[in-house]
């Protein structure tokens, strides 16, 4: 590798993703390309296809810094050192060399084996490259020479032709390359190219059409995920990044590997242990900015500085006004050619944008302070939104300015009225800094942190805890600390602080401040799922404030949940009708929609819940609270699961988890990850399911709204694995933690799962006692899904007690409650239990019919775990496999020499035990007594002439 190429590799792709891990045969277990194992596998598969005698071509695409070079070089190193009989020819595009015809072609020729002086002289002559464009005949001649060499090489083994940054290749070499690629057939040659889609316009149209057409495979490099960034940080720095830091790093860099690695190397380790509001540019970006601006015209410098000060995708008119450049198009063209900035235009607006993450920060850093202040003053005149104008005025004011502080405070008040807490928080922090009086400064700081919690940015709010603690004691201080403790899931701390805030407040003298404390206690009540607490404090908050104020609206938005928690269903529904009448069309409506969605979901109005949650989730356009959005998205994921939209549920979890980890709000984590854990357990992705179970876990002493879903995440995981003892151990504490009584309604549906776990562990008396008490609880009206759960739980119990006919009635009643409701998941659960119970009772034909329905439902959901269990149950009925031996059955095949035949139950037991299940595990999976499993095993051993489980497993292995 020549010196220029070594510099190129060290500065880009290799640094972006490589580590010192060694390469092993095949795919490395500890692949040093974080997040690129699938890409590497795809390249290996193409190489295997090529080695069978097929020409292959693939283009690896991705923006600068995505790690294309790292992937390519890792693959080529594998070809050179691991794969046998593979010859590698390589070249790299370069902007400077692109002006010399045949520069890329000469690189390929130099990597040919020089078997004669003639070859050597030819290669050396080509390395200089002729002057002037080539004629078509010359292109054909050079292409023929390359083809001849490639055909000769592939006769001795496979050939890989690699071109990095093909968009920077000289035109003549590119034409020769595509000419050859189009015409080679039936040869063992693989072409691997890398291409930056942003620079694709540099490639001639004909060549680009070919490289992006159907004849050439395309492998895009996706941005790294936060989890992959955490893995990368552990590998290259030994740093355990928090989820918040990983999300911040992805957001700052766009998930590009190169700047991520650069920042991980350049910044101190302690940077990643705390919340950070922003990240600096890398030294490479700083150097590049200095280089570009050093050679730029004054117009480009002025435009770049103005765009960096505006701090967002500014319009050309704003950039022109701030920079003083009347026509910005010429500087924008210059900036585009230099790869610095450019112009995007769509239907909504046009905007000046920087091409690489960190560029704006690097430019802003090098503006001298006086110039920076002057530019911010100009920006304050250029931008339209009031918040942005105030922000620029703050940046242009280094000292105290009480007049501006008061303007900011008034702006924050108006933003708070519509629920735009992030804007209010930003304005109050600025007002605090500009305050001349210490008391005003402290008061504004407290309210800024309070608004920060209201916005859902708990990570940043927690950074202010020490500062808030250091302030003099006051009702506001206690209220802020209590509010932060609630959002952080700290139950005891929240209660202590909020009770102190209420005791020291004065409702007569300052009703709005007292109402705010009451509203915080409403949230504390929701997290505790304490109905009387919710309604008592909500009524106080609403009495102290007029309709339309934040404390009034937020209390009213939760009030209905407090009524429901006390079993007052009709009053709860009526309260939301009133709340919608009072809510304006702004961010405050978000809170009402979220609360109404909770109630609708619990009362089986799931389609209505879906609409409300989808409306409450976005915050971008109405300036709403991320806290409310995250609640809404967590329940939206649950709603999708209930409705059977499991792909949508998974996508919602992914989207919400990125925002959740950024905001660092523990209160909502168990709710969101409960759904994820259950979904992936049902789909049989145990690694992912375990991850989400761990993410849902909570410490003792946290809120009930955290503990219950955390327990359900674990219980569903255990249940999906037929580990009913594990499920029961998790669910048992919920009987005291989350009881359903005459005056208290549980929000979380766990009771049927608990009864099922008791039945499956043969604790029938305990199941009967719990279920009977649960059935006798008075209810204002029947909720179909609740009735269905009670009925199937009773059916499961009665069947286990030996009365299958009565059990059938309960199961059919359960399915009847669900008739007309779109609840495929619950219907599948009921049908599976129904079929399994009937199969155990010997009602094979009924069992087969019901299990078929369950299987179809589970299959439509992608619930592979229960599709497999349904198949096992169906096989155990002996009806769905026919009366003749299944030729594909490994046990029957193993027995063919003995002319023996197994019963359906024996076959099901054999498969489980041969797969490693204990007698107890097999019994749980098949809903049999453990003694029955042992009986079937004894018969199996006698029929097969074997004496142990290991010999049974060996029969399966022999068949496999």
Secondary structure, 3 states (H helix, E strand, C coil): CCHHHHHHHHHCHHHHHCCCCCCCCCCCCCCCCCCCHHHHHHHHHHHHHHCCCCCEEEEEECCCCCCHHHHHHHHHHHHHHCCCCEEEEEEECCCCHHHCCCHHHHHHHHCCCCCCHHHHHHHHHHHHCCCCCCCHHHHHHHHHHHHHHHHHHHCCCEEEEEEECHHHCCHHHHHHHHHHHHHCCCCCEEEEEEECHHHHHHCCHHHHHHHCCCCCEEEECCCCCHHHHHHHHHHHHCCCCCHHHHHHHHHHHCCCHHHHHHHHHHCCHHHHHCCCCCCCCCHHHHHHHHHHHHCCCHHHHHHHHHHHHHCCCECHHHHHHHHCCCCCHHHHHHHHHCCCEEEEECCCCEEEEECCCCHHHHHHHCCCHHHHHHHHHHHHHHCCCHHHHHHHHHHCCCCCCHHHHHHHHHHHHHHHHCCCHHHHHHHHHHHHHHCCCHHHHHHHHHHHHHHHHHHCCHHHHHCCHHHHHCCCCCHHHHHHHHHHHHHCCCHHHHHHHHHHHHHHCCCCCCHHHHHHHHHHHHHHHHHHCCHHHHHHHHHHHHHHCCCCCHHHHHHHHHHHHHHHHCCCHHHHHHHHHHHHHHCCCCHHHHHHHHHHHHHHHHCCCHHHHHHHHHHHHCCCCCCCCHHHHHHHHHHHHHHHHHHCCHHHHHHHHHHHHHHHHHHCCHHHHHHHHHHHHHHHHHCCCHHHHHHHHHHHCCCCCCCHHHHHHHHHHHHHHHHHCCCHHHHHHHHHCHHHHCCCCCCCCCCCCCHHHHHHHHHHCCCHHHHHHHHHHHHHCCCCCCCHHHHHHHHHHHHHHHHHCCCHHHHHHHHHHHHHHCCCCCCHHHHHHHHHHHHHHHHHCCCHHHHHHHHHHHHHHHHHHCCHHHHHHHHHHHHHHCCCCCCCCCCCCHHHHHCHHHCCCCCHHHHHHHHHHHCCCCHHHHHHHHCCCHHHHHHHHHHHHHHHCCCCHHHHHHHHHHHC
